Amino acid sequence: MASFGIPLSGLEADSSWLNVISNNLANLNTDGFKDQGVNFGDIFYQMQGTSGNGDPIQVGTGVQIGSTTSNFSNGNVSGTGISSNMALQGNGFFVVDSSNGAQSYTRDGAFTTNSAGQLITSGGQLVMGYPAVNGVVSTGGALVPISVNQEGTIPGSTTTSFQTTTNLDSSAAVGDTFSTPITVYDSVGTPQTLTVKYTNTGANTWSYNITLPASATGGTTPTTVSSGTMTFDSSGNLTSPSGSVTGINITGLADGAAPMDLTWKLTDASGNSTITRLDSASTTSATSQDGFGVGTLTGFTVAADGTVEGQFTNNQTKALGQVAIASFGNNQGLTQTSSGDYIPTTASGAAVIGQAGAGGNGTIQGSAVEQSNVDLSTEFANMIVAQQGYEANAKALTTFDQVSQATIQLIT
């Protein structure tokens, strides 16, 4: 009898729904997992004839799974403190590449690094992105594996200017001195210490003498690289020299570095003098310069746009690459495989590769992972409904069986 097929289709559909619910619950703690749901569709209604007014008389023949859908809403972000971990929030997927060159896509950002310093998934797939050359990311070429130790060190940068924030005591006696050391860097990244010595020479005037220690040149006495006189007005403001002192030349360094040509900036960005003569103890509250020494990579962070920024011992940062993000015209058309990977299909459309935070793609939070978006209470509620549906269809099946037995008994 056709009647048996109807509850059997219900049993099969509810059983499939329970499988989906069970899978959601099993992946409650799987990073990047997306909750799945089931859509039911009725099976073609058989025509039994028409009513007196011509309306069709149809009887359904059961139910089937019309489709399964994935909920691609964001999961909660959990901070891990692990630099290689990334949580993608918004549209898109990380691009990963297996050892055989097969490319797939994932939301699971629990990445680690391999022995070569490359970012990898828990399954060993390489995390793909845009390369960086000398700290500049190039988004115009092919994707490459992201490596976080491609530059173990970065060269130093020669100092070209320096600045001090110094007050010279207006109550100092003639002949009193005050010295300020400042570290600058030569062309090979070696730190060199300059000493600026101020001497009170009279009312509103101080002389200055900038020296380099004997060890820097291999000599026996310090080398004077610049000297002059500073004049202040009655309010303690520097009137001469104005702006900056140029032509501070350093040559003959013992480490073989190139000659240095330094500028001493005497005003800040607003044009205010950084050297004053006030009734306060002589002191230097700050020094700055634009060079740095050789740096060794100490770690890295991931910016919101996916840029992997290396951090070095010389307080410099440098882009090591940028994680790529893929998007699709129809996420529901993706085929899901093991380990949380997705494969594009004709229904999903080809991957559109771009950067995080651009072209509608989501942003990345470093040192964190996106948790599963499965809601426990919702799944339990669905489980109760699926169980009741299964039991109802089972009851219908036993009822049809009893009716069939009664029919058989009528003719025996």
C-alpha positions in Angstrom: 0.0 0.0 0.0 1.2 3.5 -0.8 0.2 4.6 2.8 3.2 2.9 4.2 5.5 5.0 2.0 4.3 8.2 3.5 5.3 7.6 7.2 8.4 5.9 6.1 9.5 9.0 4.2 8.7 11.0 7.4 10.8 8.6 9.5 13.7 9.0 7.0 13.4 12.8 6.9 13.3 13.1 10.7 16.1 10.7 11.0 18.2 12.9 8.7 17.3 16.0 10.7 18.4 14.2 13.9 21.7 13.4 12.2 22.2 17.1 11.4 21.3 18.1 14.9 23.7 15.5 16.3 26.5 16.8 14.1 25.9 20.3 15.2 26.1 19.3 18.8 29.2 17.2 18.2 30.9 20.3 16.8 29.8 22.6 19.5 33.5 23.3 20.3 34.9 23.1 16.8 36.6 26.4 15.9 35.0 28.0 12.9 32.2 25.4 12.6 29.0 26.7 11.1 25.6 25.4 12.3 23.6 23.5 9.8 19.8 23.3 9.3 17.4 21.2 7.3 14.6 22.3 5.0 11.8 19.9 4.2 9.8 19.6 1.0 6.7 17.6 0.2 6.7 14.9 -2.4 4.5 15.3 -5.6 0.8 15.2 -4.9 -1.0 12.5 -6.8 -4.1 13.5 -8.7 -7.2 11.6 -7.5 -9.6 13.4 -9.7 -11.6 16.6 -9.5 -14.4 17.8 -7.3 -17.8 18.8 -8.5 -16.7 22.4 -9.2 -13.6 21.2 -11.1 -11.1 21.7 -8.2 -8.3 19.0 -8.3 -8.4 16.3 -5.6 -4.7 15.6 -4.6 -3.2 13.4 -1.9 0.4 13.9 -0.8 2.8 11.0 -0.9 5.3 12.0 1.8 8.2 14.3 2.6 11.8 14.6 1.6 14.9 16.7 2.5 14.6 19.7 0.3 18.0 21.2 1.2 20.5 21.6 4.0 21.7 25.1 4.8 24.7 26.4 6.8 24.4 29.4 9.1 27.4 31.6 8.2 26.8 34.2 10.9 29.8 35.0 13.1 30.7 32.8 16.0 32.0 34.3 19.3 35.6 35.4 19.3 37.9 33.8 21.9 41.2 35.4 22.7 44.1 32.8 22.8 47.2 35.0 23.1 48.7 32.9 20.3 50.1 35.2 17.6 49.4 32.8 14.7 45.7 32.5 15.6 43.2 34.6 13.6 39.4 35.1 14.0 37.6 36.2 10.8 34.5 38.3 11.5 32.2 39.0 8.6 32.1 37.7 5.1 34.8 35.5 3.7 37.1 32.5 4.2 40.8 31.9 4.8 42.6 30.5 1.7 44.6 27.3 2.4 46.7 25.1 0.2 47.5 21.4 0.7 50.8 19.7 -0.2 49.4 18.5 -3.5 48.4 22.1 -4.5 44.7 21.7 -4.0 43.2 24.9 -2.7 40.3 25.0 -0.2 38.8 27.5 2.2 38.1 27.6 5.9 36.9 29.7 8.8 39.0 27.9 11.3 41.8 30.3 12.2 43.6 28.2 14.8 46.8 28.4 12.8 50.3 27.4 13.9 53.7 27.5 12.3 55.7 24.7 10.8 59.5 24.2 11.0 60.0 26.6 8.1 58.0 29.4 9.8 55.0 29.1 7.5 51.5 29.5 8.8 49.6 26.2 8.7 46.2 24.8 9.7 45.8 22.0 12.2 45.8 19.6 9.2 49.1 20.9 7.9 47.7 23.0 5.0 49.5 26.2 4.2 47.8 29.5 4.8 48.0 31.6 1.6 48.3 35.3 1.2 50.2 38.2 -0.5 54.0 38.4 -0.3 55.9 41.4 1.2 59.2 42.7 -0.2 61.2 45.0 2.0 58.1 45.5 4.1 55.8 46.4 1.3 52.9 44.1 0.5 52.3 43.3 -3.2 48.7 42.4 -3.9 49.1 42.2 -7.7 50.7 38.7 -8.0 49.9 35.1 -7.2 49.2 34.0 -3.6 52.1 32.5 -1.7 52.4 30.7 1.7 52.7 33.2 4.5 56.0 32.9 6.3 56.6 34.7 9.6 60.4 34.3 9.8 61.4 35.1 6.3 63.4 38.1 7.7 65.2 37.1 10.9 66.9 40.5 11.0 66.5 43.9 9.4 69.4 46.3 8.8 69.8 49.5 10.7 69.1 53.0 9.4 71.5 55.9 9.7 70.5 58.7 11.9 70.0 62.0 10.1 68.5 64.2 12.8 68.1 64.3 16.6 66.3 66.4 19.1 66.5 66.9 22.9 64.1 68.6 25.3 66.4 70.4 27.7 66.1 73.1 30.3 69.2 75.1 31.3 69.0 76.5 34.9 68.8 80.3 34.7 70.3 80.5 38.2 73.5 78.7 37.2 76.8 80.5 37.7 79.1 81.4 34.9 81.2 78.3 34.1 78.6 75.8 35.3 78.1 72.9 32.9 75.4 70.4 32.0 75.7 67.4 29.7 73.2 65.3 27.8 74.1 62.0 26.1 72.2 60.8 23.0 72.6 57.7 21.0 72.6 57.8 17.2 73.2 55.0 14.7 75.7 54.9 11.8 75.3 53.2 8.4 76.2 49.7 9.7 73.7 49.9 12.6 76.3 50.5 15.3 75.1 52.8 18.1 77.3 55.9 18.6 77.0 58.1 21.7 77.1 61.9 21.3 77.5 64.1 24.3 76.1 67.6 24.2 77.9 69.7 26.9 76.4 73.1 27.8 78.4 75.7 29.6 77.0 78.9 31.1 79.0 81.8 29.6 77.1 84.8 30.9 73.7 86.5 31.0 71.3 84.7 28.7 74.1 82.8 26.9 75.3 79.2 27.0 77.8 77.6 24.8 77.4 74.0 23.5 80.0 71.4 22.5 79.0 68.1 20.9 81.7 65.4 21.2 82.1 61.8 20.1 84.1 59.5 22.4 87.6 58.4 21.5 86.5 54.7 21.2 84.2 55.6 18.3 87.1 56.7 16.1 89.9 54.6 17.6 91.7 57.7 18.8 92.8 58.7 22.3 90.7 61.8 22.9 87.0 62.7 22.2 86.3 64.3 18.9 84.4 67.6 18.8 81.8 67.4 15.9 80.0 70.7 16.5 80.1 73.7 18.8 78.5 77.1 19.1 76.7 79.6 21.3 73.0 79.7 22.4 71.3 83.0 23.2 68.0 83.3 25.1 65.6 86.2 25.6 64.4 87.5 29.0 61.6 84.9 29.1 64.0 82.0 28.7 63.2 81.3 25.0 66.0 80.3 22.6 66.6 83.1 20.1 69.8 81.8 18.4 70.5 79.6 16.7 66.9 79.3 15.3 65.3 76.2 13.8 68.2 73.8 13.8 71.9 73.3 13.8 73.1 71.7 10.6 76.5 70.4 9.3 77.2 68.1 12.3 79.6 65.8 10.5 81.1 62.6 11.8 83.9 60.9 9.9 86.5 58.2 10.5 84.4 55.8 12.5 86.3 52.8 13.7 83.7 50.4 12.4 84.2 51.6 8.9 80.7 53.1 8.6 80.0 55.9 6.1 80.4 59.5 7.2 77.3 61.0 9.0 75.7 64.3 8.4 73.4 65.2 11.3 70.9 68.0 12.0 70.1 69.0 15.5 66.4 70.1 15.5 65.8 72.9 18.1 62.0 73.2 17.7 59.1 70.8 17.9 56.4 70.2 15.3 54.6 73.4 16.5 57.6 75.5 16.1 58.3 75.8 19.9 61.8 75.7 21.1 62.9 72.5 22.8 65.8 74.2 24.5 64.8 76.7 27.3 66.5 78.7 30.1 64.2 78.7 33.1 64.5 78.9 36.8 64.6 75.2 37.2 67.3 72.6 37.6 69.1 71.8 34.3 67.6 68.6 33.0 66.9 66.7 29.7 63.4 65.3 29.8 63.4 63.6 26.4 65.6 62.7 23.5 64.7 61.4 20.0 66.4 60.6 16.8 65.4 59.0 13.5 67.8 56.1 13.1 67.9 52.6 14.5 70.3 49.7 14.8 70.1 46.2 13.4 67.0 44.4 14.6 66.2 40.7 15.3 62.7 39.3 14.8 61.1 38.7 18.2 57.5 38.1 17.2 54.6 39.1 15.0 51.0 40.4 15.1 48.1 40.3 12.7 46.3 43.5 11.8 42.6 43.8 11.0 43.4 43.8 7.3 45.4 40.6 7.6 48.8 42.2 7.4 51.3 40.1 9.4 53.7 42.6 11.0 57.0 41.4 12.3 58.3 43.0 15.5 62.0 43.5 16.0 64.4 44.2 18.8 65.1 47.7 17.5 61.5 48.7 18.1 60.7 48.5 14.4 57.8 46.7 12.7 57.8 45.4 9.2 55.2 43.7 7.0 55.9 40.1 6.4 52.9 39.4 4.2 49.1 39.7 4.2 46.6 36.9 4.7 44.2 36.6 1.7 40.5 36.3 2.1 38.2 34.6 -0.4 34.5 35.3 -0.9 31.8 33.6 -3.0 28.6 34.6 -4.7 26.6 31.9 -3.0 28.1 30.5 0.2 25.3 27.9 0.4 26.7 26.3 -2.8 30.0 25.4 -1.1 30.8 21.7 -0.5 32.0 21.1 3.1 34.7 18.6 3.7 36.5 17.3 6.8 38.5 19.6 9.0 36.1 22.5 8.4 37.2 23.1 4.8 35.0 24.2 2.0 35.3 23.5 -1.8 33.7 25.7 -4.4 31.1 24.3 -6.8 29.3 25.6 -9.9 26.5 26.7 -7.5 28.8 28.7 -5.3 30.7 30.4 -8.1 34.5 30.8 -8.2 36.4 32.3 -5.3 37.0 36.1 -5.4 40.3 36.7 -3.7 40.9 39.9 -1.8 42.0 41.5 1.4 40.3 41.6 4.8 38.2 44.7 5.3 37.9 45.5 1.6 35.3 44.6 -1.1 32.8 43.5 1.5 35.1 41.1 3.2 35.2 40.8 7.0 38.1 41.9 9.2 40.6 39.8 11.2 41.3 39.8 14.9 44.7 38.5 15.7 45.6 36.2 18.6 42.0 34.9 18.7 39.8 32.2 17.1 36.2 32.2 16.0 34.3 29.7 17.9 31.5 27.5 16.6 28.2 29.3 16.2 26.1 26.4 17.3 23.5 27.4 19.8 23.0 24.7 22.4 19.4 25.7 23.4 18.2 25.9 19.8 19.6 22.5 19.0 17.9 20.9 22.0 14.6 22.5 21.0 15.0 21.2 17.5 15.9 17.7 18.8 12.6 17.6 20.7 10.6 18.6 17.6 12.5 16.0 15.5 11.9 13.3 18.1 8.2 14.0 18.3 8.0 14.0 14.5 9.8 10.7 14.3 7.5 9.2 17.0 4.4 10.5 15.2 5.4 9.0 11.9 6.2 5.7 13.7 2.7 5.8 15.2 1.2 6.4 11.8 3.2 3.4 10.4 1.9 1.1 13.1 -1.6 2.4 12.5 -1.4 1.6 8.8 -0.1 -1.9 9.8 -3.1 -2.5 12.0 -5.5 -1.3 9.3 -3.8 -3.7 6.8 -4.1 -6.6 9.2 -7.8 -5.8 9.7 -8.3 -5.7 6.0 -6.6 -9.0 5.5 -8.8 -10.6 8.2 -11.9 -9.5 6.3 -11.1 -11.7 3.3 -9.8 -14.7 5.2 
